[in-house]
Amino acid sequence: MFKTTSMTHGNATQILIVIGFVFLSLVGCKPSSMPIPSEVPSPIPSKAPLPTPSQTPTHQPTLRSDLTMYTNGNCVKDLAVDNTANPPLPRPSQTPTHQFIFRSDLTTYTNANCVTDLAFDKAGNLWSVGYGGAVQWLSDGTYTHYTTEDGLAGNDVSSIAVAPDGALWFGTVYGVSRFDGASWITYTTDDGLVANSVSSIAVAPDGSLWFGADFGVSRFDGVSWQSYNTDDSRLGDFITTITVAPDEALWFGTSDGMSRFDGESWVRYRDPSRDCIVCNLVSSIAVAYDGALWFGTNYDGVVRFDGTSWVRYTTDDGLISNNVFSITLAPDGALWVGTYDGVSRFDGVSWVNYTTDDGLANNSVSSIAVAPDGAMWFGTNHGVSRFDGISWVSYTTDENLVNNSAYSITIAPDNVLWFGTMHGASRFDGASWVSFPIGDKDLRDDSVYSIAIEPDGALWFATDYGVVRFDGVSWIRYTTNDGLAGNTVSAIVVASDGALWFGTDQGVSRFDGNSWVNYTTDDGLAENFVASIFIAPDGALWFGSYKSVSRFDGVSWVSYTTDDGLVGRYVIAIAIAPDNALWFGTIDGVSRFDGSTWVNYTTKDGLANNYIFTIAVAPDGALWFGTDYGVSRFDGESWVNFTTDDGLAGNSVYSIAVTSDGALWFGTSDGVSRYHP
């Protein structure tokens, strides 16, 4: 169900910037026409100054001056406004294949702070989207949070656009969703979308919607779909941004340059046989007041195209970084460029750079917008900053999970839940959240793959740089320097004698609180890379590896592979059923082993997906399998699968835990879901 709350200031989280993710651009005006090239132009010549705008832009961002707190997210990748000049788009007349059915037994928790895009609806309310779903902000600071639980196709939302009829469109990794304020409709490849992973959305002058996705773009006029892919157009593989030029041609930024489409023919602006115009990903496109186009690139700086000639600007000219995420034009004609290392202003002659030293919330600036009062707004991966030309003000907001990729879940004796994520850990006591995020001195930039609790209540976190122990007050990190077999730790278990066992990339380690003992292939372990550990009722330890599973009774080792009956490679998960049979999750399905015979299950039997991340046993004895495309329940006879279509936070289910009240918690790629049968 959607959550409504008030906005508070607080510490923000950061996320890893993944090159090639979604970078959208804001076009603040539609100036007069520009010359159109008839063929792919020549390589870029020497620098040229930025011309002064010759007219007042006709479409300026409509940021509300009475909205005093913009704390909608910490990792903002773009800013956008509603373009009310477009004609109405017909209300979709076709019946989509995915209409949401609300589930009252499922609750979703996500962190909405990592924002990828912003837009204003027809009522002037701000909407933010990102890795944690969508948020509608009101002027009094309260907000409503929407996730897959409410009908959104996926919580990993990369783009938002407002159609002429006022409906909002959201681009997700599982399709595009339309929300009219009351109901949700999702469109996927089953309906005509070129691909389900939608990275960018634009509204054309005729009111039609264009969706950029993997390997192509789709146009939807409210009735029918038309798609173009790399096979029948001159597009790059991944569409990052879409912009409408003054001549109404569409420009597409891609992972491999840019393309122009005038409604009939395509021109791709890249020539591999010569010096590339743009050889890297085009993250953003903006239109200057004189009609020139500006392109932001991943590593090549910014490029200006006036219809005839190309000019490139880089750090050699004064740009703060060549890794550009966003571009926009201010009312005075100055170009503002958001980069990985700060923001640059270019007036056509000189460059001025701003960083956190000046007051910017964070140096990674993913989006820029201009307010009606002329103030500049910058979306970063640590909040939003406002600059009026003199002073800076930054805003952030608190949320629940420190990061939405929940790799592990552990339940403490007091029923408090601990979540290990891509960047730190979060604690939830049923009412409030406490996070230990990236940047923390003890869990710094750590991915937490496993969490274990000692009898005395101390917690151990498996990370990609050793293991960390937390006793509630102090933190201690252990690495290979202390005796750990390897620093990349995937699994932790606590044995009955109180000793801890760690699965690493260089073998298995046992730690009794004083000394370390390591086991490798030299001792009998099948492989040194250990992804999972399980302690059986008889005290034997089972270790899952890339091609096998090994059993160790304290004296001797026995290993099993596909030759013995194991379904496939990479044993990521191990669990035991009420009948004492062992279950092994691999990337090729699951195996059941009763000590003598193997039985294997795959998608052919009803499993949601063959890639298994985790296995858990519910109080009723049913087994739950977290897969790379949903979660599966197996009662020994039949299978039932759940995906984001049912309200699950994300389809990649990394972890499952069962609380004392019988509720199941699912840690996914896009947040955490609680399911109470």
Protein Blocks (a to p, Z undefined) as FASTA:
>chain_A
ZZdddddddddddddddehiacddddfbdcddddddfbdcddddddddddddfbdcfbdc
fbdfklmbdcfbfbdcbdcdddfkbccddddfbdcfbdcdddfkbccdddfkbcfbdcdd
fkopacdddfeopadddfkopacdddfknopabfcdfbdcddfkopacdddfkbccddeh
jaccdddfknopabfbdfbdcddfkopacdddehiacddehlaccdddfklcccdfbdfb
dcddfkopacdddfebcaddehjaccddddfkbccfblcdcfbdcddfkopacdddfklo
paddehjaccdddfknopabfbdfbdcddfkopacdddfkbccddehlaccdddfknopa
bfbdfbdcddfkopacdddfebccddehlaccddddddfbfbfbdfbdcddfkopacddd
feocdddehjaccdddehiaklmmaccfbdcddfkopacdddfebjaddehlaccdddfk
nopabfbdfbdcddfkopacdddfkbccddehjaccdddfknopabfbdfbdcddfkopa
cdddfkbccddehlaccdddfknopabghifbdcddfkopacdddfkbccddehjaccdd
dfknopabfbdfbdcddfkopacdddfebcdddehjaccdddfknopabfbdfbdcddfk
opacdddfkbccdddZZ
